[in-house]
Each structure stands twice: as C-alpha cells, then as structure tokens.
Amino acid sequence: MDILTVAIVVFCIMELGNVLILYFHPDSKLGNGVAVFDAWRDIKTNEETDLFAHYMAYWVAGVKLIFIFLLLVVLFTGTVKTKEWAVVAMILSIATYYWRLHPIIRKLDNLGKISPKGYSKALGYMIGGFLCMFSMALLFHFLLG
C-alpha cells in the first residue's frame, strides 16, 4: 500500500469517527462533538434553536461523509495521479480551517465559552497534524517515487 493511500485511509477512519459522533452523540466532547461549545448547552432551552443546532451538526456530518466517500472512490478507482491531486485538494481544503473557523473558536475559547479551556489550541494542532500528514505523504511519495 503506497503512502498516499495510507494517509487517505487514516483520514477516512478518523473522519468516520467524527461523523458517527455528530450523527449519534453530538452532545459529546469527543472528536467533533459540539458539547465543547457552551452555546450548545444553552441552545437547548428553545426547541427552534435546538433543532437548528442539530440540523447544522448533521449537515457538517453529511459534508464529512461526502469527503469520505469521494476519497474512497479515489482509492478504489483512481490512478496515482488522481490520488496525488486528491491529497493536494485535501491539503488546501483542510487549510481553510485556519482562515475562518480557527479565529472564531480561538475567540470563543478566550471568552471562556469552550470547555475544556484550551480546546481551540488542541483542535488547531489536530488540524495541523492532518495537514502535516498529507503534506509529508505527498513529499515522501514524490521523493521515494
């Protein structure tokens, strides 16, 4: 199994765990469970906002499933060139986290609206880990041929 395939499989497995948490236990603080946001608890006081929050959590899970299934299609039917470009696409798409999402979660963390405190930093490192994993896989793929 080549290194690009390994990186894609690792990502798919980890993201599948996040999808399961979002669909079946969004109140979790594990993975991408949204209970780390104090607003998740507060929003449950109103049925309309609770439904909206759950809709958004399930929507995120659905988008993650799209990524997973597309990556699986690439793994099973794609050429080496397709895998290379898929990894480039993953690097670029994952990097967008730092553009819009990270500043917001960092601000919420600084305002004491995230628990555990410092979660934004841990999430930033985890996302950075994905970026490093895909970048290193691509680099080693080209260096090792």
C-alpha positions as CSV (number, residue, x, y, z in Angstrom):
1,M,0.0,0.0,0.0
2,D,1.5,3.3,-1.0
3,I,1.9,6.2,1.3
4,L,-0.8,8.4,-0.3
5,T,-3.3,5.5,0.2
6,V,-2.2,5.1,3.9
7,A,-2.7,8.9,4.5
8,I,-6.2,8.8,2.9
9,V,-7.3,5.7,4.8
10,V,-6.1,7.2,8.1
11,F,-8.0,10.4,7.4
12,C,-11.2,8.5,6.4
13,I,-11.1,6.4,9.5
14,M,-10.7,9.4,11.8
15,E,-13.4,11.4,10.0
16,L,-15.8,8.4,10.1
17,G,-15.4,8.5,13.9
18,N,-16.3,12.2,13.8
19,V,-19.3,11.5,11.6
20,L,-20.6,8.9,14.0
21,I,-20.2,11.3,16.9
22,L,-22.0,14.1,15.1
23,Y,-24.9,11.9,14.0
24,F,-25.4,9.7,17.1
25,H,-23.8,11.6,20.0
26,P,-23.5,15.3,19.2
27,D,-23.6,16.1,22.9
28,S,-20.2,14.5,23.2
29,K,-17.0,16.4,23.8
30,L,-15.0,13.8,21.9
31,G,-13.9,14.2,18.3
32,N,-16.1,16.8,16.6
33,G,-18.8,16.6,19.3
34,V,-20.2,20.0,19.7
35,A,-20.7,19.9,23.5
36,V,-17.3,21.7,23.8
37,F,-19.3,24.9,22.9
38,D,-21.1,26.2,26.0
39,A,-23.7,27.6,23.5
40,W,-24.6,24.0,22.6
41,R,-25.9,23.5,26.1
42,D,-27.6,27.0,26.2
43,I,-29.3,26.5,22.9
44,K,-31.3,23.5,24.2
45,T,-33.6,25.9,26.1
46,N,-35.6,26.7,22.9
47,E,-36.9,24.0,20.6
48,E,-36.4,26.0,17.4
49,T,-32.8,26.8,18.1
50,D,-32.1,23.3,19.3
51,L,-33.5,21.9,16.1
52,F,-31.4,24.4,14.1
53,A,-28.2,23.4,16.0
54,H,-28.9,19.7,15.4
55,Y,-29.6,20.4,11.8
56,M,-26.2,22.2,11.4
57,A,-24.4,19.4,13.3
58,Y,-25.9,16.8,11.0
59,W,-25.2,19.0,8.0
60,V,-21.5,19.0,8.9
61,A,-21.6,15.2,9.3
62,G,-23.1,14.9,5.9
63,V,-20.4,17.1,4.3
64,K,-17.7,15.0,6.0
65,L,-19.4,11.9,4.5
66,I,-19.1,13.4,1.1
67,F,-15.4,13.8,1.6
68,I,-15.0,10.3,2.9
69,F,-17.0,8.7,0.0
70,L,-15.2,10.8,-2.6
71,L,-11.8,9.8,-1.1
72,L,-12.9,6.1,-1.2
73,V,-13.8,6.4,-4.8
74,V,-10.4,7.9,-5.5
75,L,-8.8,5.0,-3.5
76,F,-10.7,2.3,-5.4
77,T,-10.8,3.7,-8.9
78,G,-8.3,6.5,-9.1
79,T,-4.9,6.5,-10.8
80,V,-1.8,7.5,-9.0
81,K,-2.1,11.0,-10.5
82,T,-5.7,11.2,-9.2
83,K,-4.5,10.3,-5.7
84,E,-1.8,12.9,-5.9
85,W,-4.3,15.6,-6.8
86,A,-6.8,14.3,-4.2
87,V,-4.1,14.8,-1.5
88,V,-3.4,18.3,-2.8
89,A,-7.1,19.0,-2.6
90,M,-7.2,17.7,1.0
91,I,-4.3,19.9,2.0
92,L,-6.0,23.0,0.5
93,S,-9.4,22.3,1.9
94,I,-8.2,21.4,5.4
95,A,-6.1,24.5,5.5
96,T,-9.2,26.7,5.1
97,Y,-9.9,25.9,8.8
98,Y,-7.3,28.4,9.8
99,W,-8.9,31.1,7.6
100,R,-12.4,31.3,9.2
101,L,-13.0,28.6,11.8
102,H,-9.9,28.8,13.9
103,P,-10.2,32.6,14.6
104,I,-13.7,32.1,15.8
105,I,-13.1,29.1,18.1
106,R,-10.0,30.7,19.5
107,K,-12.0,33.8,20.3
108,L,-14.7,31.7,22.0
109,D,-12.0,29.9,23.9
110,N,-10.5,33.2,25.1
111,L,-14.0,34.3,26.2
112,G,-14.4,31.2,28.3
113,K,-17.2,29.8,26.1
114,I,-15.4,26.5,25.3
115,S,-14.8,23.7,27.7
116,P,-12.3,22.3,28.3
117,K,-10.3,25.5,28.2
118,G,-7.6,25.4,25.5
119,Y,-9.7,23.2,23.2
120,S,-9.1,25.6,20.3
121,K,-5.4,25.1,20.6
122,A,-5.8,21.3,20.7
123,L,-8.1,21.4,17.7
124,G,-5.6,23.6,15.8
125,Y,-2.9,21.1,16.5
126,M,-5.1,18.2,15.3
127,I,-6.0,20.0,12.1
128,G,-2.3,20.9,11.7
129,G,-1.5,17.2,12.1
130,F,-3.8,16.4,9.2
131,L,-2.1,19.0,7.1
132,C,1.4,17.7,8.1
133,M,0.3,14.1,7.4
134,F,-1.0,14.8,3.9
135,S,2.0,17.1,3.1
136,M,4.6,14.6,4.3
137,A,2.8,11.8,2.5
138,L,2.9,13.8,-0.7
139,L,6.5,14.8,-0.2
140,F,7.6,11.2,0.5
141,H,5.5,9.9,-2.4
142,F,7.5,12.2,-4.8
143,L,10.9,11.6,-3.1
144,L,10.5,7.8,-3.0
145,G,8.9,7.6,-6.4
